[in-house]
Amino acid sequence: DIVTKAINADDDEVLLTIAQKLGSFADLVGGTEHAACLLPILEKIVSCVEEVVVAQAACDALVEIIPKLPTDVVEDKCVGMIRRILEGYYEADNRMLSSCFAQTAGRSKVLGHYSSLLHFLSHCSRLFRLAESDDEVPLVRAAAVQQLVELAKLVGPDLKLELCLLLTSLVSDNQRVVRAACVAPLVELGRMITDPNEFNVSVRPCIDKLANDGIRDTRRALAASIADLQQVACAVGGSSRSLHQIFLSLLEDNEVETRRVATSQILSFCLASPEDVRTGILLPQLLEHLTMEREEPVRAELVRCSVGLLQSIGRQDSLPLVQHILGFLNDTSSQSKQYVFEHFSELVTLIPATDVQLTLLPSLLRLWQDKNWRVRLGVVQSVPFLFPNLPETCARETVLPANLAWLRDPSWYVRECACRTLARLLRTFPGLCKDALNGLGQKAAAAAAAAATGGVTLSAASAAPNNTALSVNPANPSAATATTNINAATNQQSATDATSGSLNPSNSPGNSPMNPVNVITAQAAAGGLKALATDSNYHLRQIYITVVQTIWGPGIPDEAPYSATGDAPGMGICLPGVQNAFAVVGTKSSSNTVPAYCQPSPQVPAGHLSTCASQLLRLAADDVVANVRICAAQALQLISGALDKKFIQKEVIPTLKKVADNDSDADVKYYAQESLAVFTAL
């Protein structure tokens, strides 16, 4: 009654809600024996409502109800209902009811009732044999073709002959949407075939026809399923039936999106291919495509899929591929670089240790000039993977100055990550602690800056990507006068006083042989961490606090996984390791416990800690910015386990009491009291 009134009133919203709910009504109306009473209601909605969304919801409800009906009800009522709607031949209804065909035909076939199956095939024949004219209804036919997949799964090999004849005709259809829809049923047809000769006669010609189709939509649909077709082809006839030539032609397609879709299938296609095809044909061709491809979306997909392939091939075969992938660090596309960073930890384990210092490290450090902050974040997050293969002299002269400069990056994400990278550097090389805190001195810092940034003005990427190797030779100075990518970030940083004078006019590129990156690196290396503690920019004072709590806290927090697409769920949220560190400092075992999601802190001389702790106390008591005072009070909590008890009683507790009693900001008082409670409990 409600449905009838809603149809008469054209109340589509009510009908949509009813149709969406009826699929789950079978149990509410008495279960299997009485679920058929819902069919007339759904038939009325499908037949009488013009709104496509409502009719689709009704068809979805039918698909949900039909499996719950007895077989005799399916034969007596469902097939008749579908026939009545089809005789009306509403385009939308036909398209959506295709989803019900497989359910009715499959249920009948299982129990030996062929009438609905024959009706389905006759209906498909009626749809597919229509006159070839543009005013036909291709979407209806395409929907029916797509439903052949489910029907083939339900009915099985008995449908093989009819499906073969149907697809052989449809791959030459004049409607591109119909030809594109043939790919998925073609995969199912291939899975039914076990005889190689039968595959050559029935399936392979259809694949060849689709591969040579002049419409990109058809080739794109084939590219999306080429890995499944390769699996079917090789299962039937091995290497002799391999579709690698078709796949390679799709990788060279003149339409960018087709190439991108084909590229996304590289991993699955290679895994589905025999060993001789994979190593003898596909991998060499993949190296060529990594070098020659010029479209950014395709290059990014090439990198992503190539990295995924590395774990599935031998080390000897993977090394040339790794070198080409790492060559994308010089690519013009930020997305390609980001995919390299996403899998950097896997890549670095596959290259010789001797190449790390000579080739990979210089190329990586130069990328800090990139204007994309996600690329710079990738650099800072990836460098620690190189530490085990670096000598201490290289770390002191190259990595440490660069790391101190990263602490002044315009992006907060990069600065915060640089704090953890510096802690990991000191954990690997404890002897660098003095230079990190006090700086290298002006003369040594200038030389270190040149070493850390390549010594000349470099663009983050050349005009054309060099993907054949990781070159460490700087670009020709006469050709390297273009503005570096970091200039935009440097200008922004200067405008917002992010470096508080670290870029002054006398050191601008026009008055100095060093570029702006060298200036930042030299000044950061000369001043060390202590310069951050007194910087006029409060962001940098906060970074100093973060560095201290990371070095002397309970542990170094693990990094969130790098995401090339920027959808990491942890972005902008306190890392789990930091949260666990605060939980640990409240326990009596905090001095010996490494929190979950953390790595052990570096073992550095205790004398440096008292200096840094005194700076934290000064910031907590006297800084003009309330957020800095709060961060300093929290940092004191985290380093409480490393402080000497005498220093705590003489310096820390009196200062925190003073802040808790006299500070003008209520939030500062709260965190000072919280830290004070931790220290008094020690």
N, C-alpha and C positions, 0 to 999 in steps of 0.2 A: 504494500500500500504506500509506503514512504517512497519507494522507487518510482512508482507510477505518478505520484503527485510531483515529485522532483523533476521527472521528465516533462510533464505537462507545464511546469513552471520554468523550464530551462535553468534549473538550479544546479549548475555543473559542480559547484563546490561540494554540495551535499552528496551528489552522485559519486564524485571522486573519493570522498571519505568512505562511503559505503563499499565501493568496489575494492578499495585498499584493505578493508577489514574482512570482507567475505571469504577471502582465502583461508582464514584461520577459523571459520565458523563450522567446519565439518564436525568437530567434536562437540560443539555446543548444540547442534541440532539432532544429536543421537548417534553420531559416529558413522561408520561405513554404511550401515543399512539405510540411513536417511539422508546422507550427504547429497544425494541426487536432487533433493528439493531446492538446492541452491542454483541448479543449472538454469531453470527458466528465468530467474532474476538476472543472472549474468548475461543470458542471451538477450534479454530485453535491453540491458544497458549497452551491449555491443551493437545491437541492431538499430537502436533509436537515438543514440547520442552522437552528435557530430563532432564533439570535442575529442581530439585525438588522445589527449592525456587520459581522459576518463575511460575511453575504450581500451587503451593499453593497460590500465589498471585492472579492468575486468578480465582481459585475456591473461594477465599475470595470475589473477585469482583462479581462473580455470586451470592453468598449468599446475597450480598448487593443489587443487581439489582432485583432478583426474586420477593421480596415482592412488588416492584413497578409496576410489570407487571399485565395486566388484566388476569383474570382466564382462559379465552379461550386461551390466548397466552401461559400460563404455560402449559396447556394441549397439545396444538398443537406443540409447539416448544421446551420448556424446557425438557419435558419428552423424546421426541425423541432425543434431543441432548445428554442427559445423557445416553440413551440406546446405542447410537452409540459409545460413549466413552467406556462404559462398555463392549461392544462386542469386542473392541480391547484388553481389559483386561490388561492394563498396571498397574502394581502393585501400583506405586506411585499415578497414576491418580485415581484408585479405592479408595485408602485410603483417598485421599483428597476430592473426590467427595461425600464421605459419608456425608459431611457437607451440601451438597445441597439436599440430599434425603428428610430430614425433611421439608425443605421449600416447595418443590414441592408437596409432599404427603399431608402435612398439609393444604396448600392452596386449594387443590382439595377436601379434605374431608369436609372442612367447607361449601363448596357450593354444596356438594352432588356428586361430580365426584370421582369415586372410581378407575378409571383406573390407575392413577399414584400410588395410595396407594397399589393396588394389585401388580403393577410392583415392587414397593419397597419391598414388602414382599416376592415376588418371588425371587428378587435379593438377599435379606438377606438369604433366604432359600438356594440359590445356594452357597452363601459364607460359610454358617455355616454347610452345609451338605457335604462339600468336604471331600475327603478321609483323614483319620488320618495319615498323614505322615509328617516327619520333613521338607520336601522341599515344603510344602504348604506356603501360605503367611499369617502368623498369624497377622501381623500388619494391613493388610487390614480388616481382620475379626474383630480385636479389634476396629478399627476405626468405623466400622459399628455398633458394639455393643454400643459404646459410643454415637453414634448419636440416638440410641433408646430413650435416655433420652429426647431429644428435640422433637422427634416424639411423644412420649407418652404425653408430655405436650400439643402438638397441637391437637392430635387426640382424646385423652381422653379414657374413659373406653371401647370404642368399640375395642380398641387394646388389651384389657386385656387378652383374651384367647390366641391369637397368641403370645403375649409377655411371658405369663406364660409357654407355651409349649417350646418356644425358650430358655428361661433362664434355665428351668429344664434340658434341654439337654446340655447347654453350661457350667454349673457349673461343669460338669464332663468332659469337653473337655481336650484333651491331651496337648493343648498349654496353658502355664501358663499366657501368656499375655492376652489371651481370657478370661480365668477364672477371672483374676483380673479386667477386664473391665466389668464384669457382675454386680459388686456391685452397681454402680450408677443406671442402669436400674431397679435393684431389689428394690431400694428405691421408684422409681416411680411406680412400680407395686404394692408395698405395699400401696401407697397412693390411688390407685384406688379401693382397697378392703375395704369393710365395714363389712363383715361377718367374725366373729372369726374362724369359721370352715374352711372357704375358705382360710384364712390366714395360718392356721395350715397345710393345704394340699399343698398350692402352694408356699408360701414364706418361712415359717420356715424351711422346709427341705433344701432349697437352702442356707439359712444362716448357718445351721449346717454343710452343706457340705463344704462351704468356710472356716468356722472356723476350721475345721479339716484338711484342705488342708496341704499337706506336703511341699509345696513351700512357702517360706517366703513372696514373692511378693504378693501372693493372700491374705495371712493373714494381711499383711500390708495395702492392699487396703480395706479390711473389717474393720480394725481398724480405718482407716481415716473416715469412714462413719457410725461407730457403733452408734453414737449419733442420727443420722437421722433415722436409723433403729429402735432404741429404741423408738423414738417419734412415729413412725408408729405403732410399736407393741403395745405400751401402749394405743394408741388411739383406736385400734381395740378391745383389750381384757383386758386392765388394768394390774394389777400386775401379773395376771396369765400368761400373755404373755410376761412378762419382759425378756429382754436379758441379765440380769446382770451376769448370770453365764458365758455366752460367753465373756462378757466384762472382767470379772475377770480373765478368762483364758488367754485373750490377754495381760493383765497386767503382767502375769507370763510367757509370751512366752520366749522361749530360745533364741530368736534373739533380740538383743538390740534395733535395729531401730524399730521393731514392737512394743516393749514395750514403746518406746518413743512416737510413733505415738498414741498408745492407751492412754497413759498418757495425751497427749494433748487434749483428748476428755473428760477428767474427768468432767470438769465444765458443758459442754453441756449435757453429759450423765446423770449426777445427776439431773440437772434441768428438764430433760425429763422424769425422773423416778417418780413413785408414792412416796408419803411421807413415807410409811412403808418400801419400798425398800431402799430409800435413807438413812433414819436414822437407820434402823435395820440391813442392810447388807452392803451398800456401804461405809458409813463413818467408821465403825470398820475395814473394809478391807483396806480402804485408810490409816488409822493409821498404820496398819501392813506394808503396802508397804513403807510408809515414813521411817519406822524403818529398814526394811530389804533390800531395794534396794541398790546396790553397784555401779552401773554404773553412772558416773558423769552426762552425758547428761540426763539420765532418772531422776536422783534426782533433777536436776535443773528444769526439766519440772514438776515434782511432786510439787515442792515448788510453782512454778508460778501458776499452776492450783488450788492448794489447797487454796492459798490466795484469788484467784478470787471467790472461793466457799463460803468464810466466810460470805459475805454479804447476801447470799441466805439461810442461815440456822440459827436456833435459837441460842441465846447466850449460852444456856446450852449445846447444841451440839457442839458449836464452840470452847469452852475452851480447851478440850483435843487436838483438831486439832491445835489450836494456839500454845500450848506448844510444840507440835512436830515440828511445822514449825520453831519456834524460836530456837529449838534445832539444826537446821541446821546452826546456827551461829558457831557451833563447827565442822562443816563438813570439810572434806579435799578439797572439790571442791569450788573454788572461785566463780564459777557461781551460786552455790546454795546460798551462803552468799549474793551475789549481788541481787538475786531475793527477799531475805528477806528484804534487805534494801530498795528495790524499793517500797515495800508495808509496810514499818515499821510503818508509821503513823497510818495505819488502824489496824495493829496487836496490837499496844501498848494500844489502847483504849479498847481492849477485854480482857485484863488480869487484875487481881486484883492489886490495888495500892500497896499492901504490898509486892508483888513479884518484884516490880520494883527495889527497893533498894537492896534487898537481893539476887536476882538471875540475873535479866536482866542486871543491870548496870555493875556488875563485869565481866560478860561474854562479854559484849559489849566493855568495856575498854581494855580487854586483846587482842581484835582483832587488836589493833593498832600495834601489833607485826607482823601482816601479811605482807608478802613480796609483795603482790599485792596492788598497790596504789589505785585501785578502791575500794578495800575492806576497806582500811584505810579511804578513802573519805566517804564511807558509814557510818563508825563509827562516824566520825566528824559531818556529816550531820544529823545523826539520834539521837544523844544524846540530843539535845534540846527538843525532844518530851517527855523526861523523867523529865524535870525540874519541871513541876507542881506537881509531886508526890514525890519530894525529899525534905528532911529537909535541912536547911541552913548549919548545921554542916557537913552533907555528901557532900554538894556542895563545901564547903571550903576545906575539908580534902581529897577529892577524885577527884571530877570533875575539880576543878580549877587547881591543879598541872598537871593533864593530859592535860587540854586545853592549858596551857602554853607550854607544850612539843610539842603539835601538831603544834604550830607556827614554830617549827624548823624541821618539816617533810621534807624529801628530795624532795617531789613532790610539785610543785607550787600550783596545784589545792587544795591539802590538806591544805597547809598553808593559802591560801586565804579563804577557807571555815572556817578554825579555827578562823579567825578574826571575822567572822559573828557569829559563835557559842559563842565566848567569849562575844560579845556584847549582845547576847540573855541571856547568863548566868547573866551578870550584870543587865540586865533589870529585871530578875526574882529575883535576890539577890543583890540589890544595895550595901549592906554592904560589899561585897567582893571587892569593887573597890580599896581600899587601898592596900590589899594584892596582887591584880592583878598587880598594877603598881609598887609597891616597893618590892614584893617578900615576902616569908614566913619566910626567915631566914634559915641558913644552917641546924640546927637541926630539925626544923619542916618540912623542905622540904624533908629531907631524909625519915622521917616517912611517909609523905604524898606520896612520890614516891612509897614506898612499898605498901601502901594501894591502890594506883591508878593502879598498875600493877600486883597485886596479891601476891607480896612479894617473889616469887621464879621465877626461869627461867621457862617460860611456852612456849610450842609450840603453835602456833596459831591454830593448829588442831591436834587431836589425830590421831593415825594410823588408827583407825576405828571410824567412826562417832558415837557419842552418841546422838541419836535423840529422846530419850525418855523423857528427861527433861533438864532444864537449870541448870547444876551443877555449883555451885560456889566453890566447894572444889578443891583446887589446886591439880595437879597431884602429885603422889608419888615423893618426891625429888630424890630418887634413880633412878627413871625412867624418871626424867625431866631434865636430863643433856644434852639433845640434843641442838644443836645450835638453837636459836630462829630465826624466820623468819625475824625479824627486823635486824639481823646481816648484811644481804646483803645490806639493805638500809643504815645501819650505816656505813659500810665500804665505800660505795659510797659517803655518806655524808662527811666522814672524808677526803676522797681523794680529794674532790672538795672544802674542807674548808667550807662546808655548815653550820657548827656550830661554826667555828672559835675558836676552843679550848674547846668547851664544852665536847668533848671527849678527855681526855689527857691520856697518858700511865699509870699514877698512878691510874687511875680509870678504867682500863680495867678489863674485867671479871676475868682475871687470878690473879689480885692483889686486888680485891674488892669482898666483899660478895654480892654486887649488880650486876645484869646483865646490859648490855648496855642500855636497855630501862629504868631501874631505874636510871642510871647515867644521861641520858638526862632529865628525868622527875625531878630528884632532883635538877640539876643545873638550869633548866628552872624555877622551882618553887622558888628556892632561889633568883635568880636574878630578877624575874618578868619582866614586859615589859620594864622597864628602861634599863635593860641589852641589849635588842635588839637595843636600840637607839644608843649605842656606840659600837656595835659589829663590828669587822673588816670585816665581810662578808656583802657586800652591799645588798644581797638578804634579809637578816634579818633586816637590817635598813629599807628597803622598807616595810617589813611586819609590823614593828613598825608604820610606817606612815599609812598603811592601817587600822590597829587596831584603831588608834586615830580618823581617819576620819569616821570609822564605828560607834564608840561609841558616838562621839559628832557631827556627821553630821546630816542632815535633817531626816534620817531614816535608819533602818537596811534593806538592800536589801533582798528581798525574794530569796530563793534558786531556782535554776533550778531543775526541777524534776529529781530525781535520775534514771538513766537508767542502768538496769542490763546488757544490750547488748552493752553499750558504744556508742550509736548512738544519744545521746542527742544533739539537734541542737544548744543549747546554750553553749556547751563546747568550751572554748577558745575565747568566745566573751564576751564583757562587758555586765554584767547583766542589764536588763531593769531598775531595781531599781537604779543602779549607774548612768545610763544615765539620768534618771528623777531627781536624786538628783542634778546633775550639772545644769539641767534646772531650778530647783526651786531656787537655791542660787542666781540666777540673778534677782529674783523678790523681791519686797519690803516686801512681806508677807512670806518670807522664814523662819523666826523664828517660825512661828506657823503652817506651812504647812508640812504635811507628804507626800512625793512624792508617786505617784502610784507605785505599786509593792514593797512597803516598809512597814515595821512595825515601830512604834514609837521608838525613841532612848531611852536608859536607863536613868533614873533620878539619876545621880551621883553627889556628891558634887562638887561645882564650883571650889574649891581650886585646885583640881587635874588637871583641864583643863588648868590653866595658866602654870603649870609645863610642860605639854605635848606640849602646844603651843610654849613655849620657845624652846623646843627641835626641833620642826618643823622649827622654824626660824633659828636655828643653822644649821640644815641640809640643808635648802634652800640656806643659804649663804656660808657655808664653806665645805660641803661635797665634796670629791674628785671625785665622780661619778656623771656625768651629769644627768643620769636617776633618781638618788635619789633626786637631787635638783629639777628636774621637778615634781616628785611625791609630794615632800614637798610643793611646790608652789600650786599645785592643791588641796592638802589636806587642806591648809589654806582657800581656797575658800569654801570648804564643811563645815568647822566648823565656818565660819564667823558669822552665826546667833547665835552661842552660846557664842561668845567672848564679853568681856566687852568693851564698846566704849573707855574708857580711855586707856585700854591695846592696842586697835587697833591704836589709835592715837600716842601713845608713843613708841610702839614696832613694830607692824606689818607693818604699812605703810612705816616708814623709812627703814626697812630692805628690803622690796620688791622694793622700789625705788633704793636702792643700787644694788640689784641683777639685776634689769631691766637695769640699766645704765652701770654696770661694769662687768657683767659676761662674760666669754670668749666664751660661747656656745650660738649660736643664738636661739636654741630651748628653752633653759632655760630663756633667755630674754623674749621670746614670752609669755611663761606661767606665768612668773612673772608679766608682764604687764597686762595679762588677769586677774590675781588675784587682782592686784592693782586696776583695774577698778571696780571690785566688792566691794572692801573695801571703795573706795572713794565715791561710790554711796550710802553707808549705812547712 
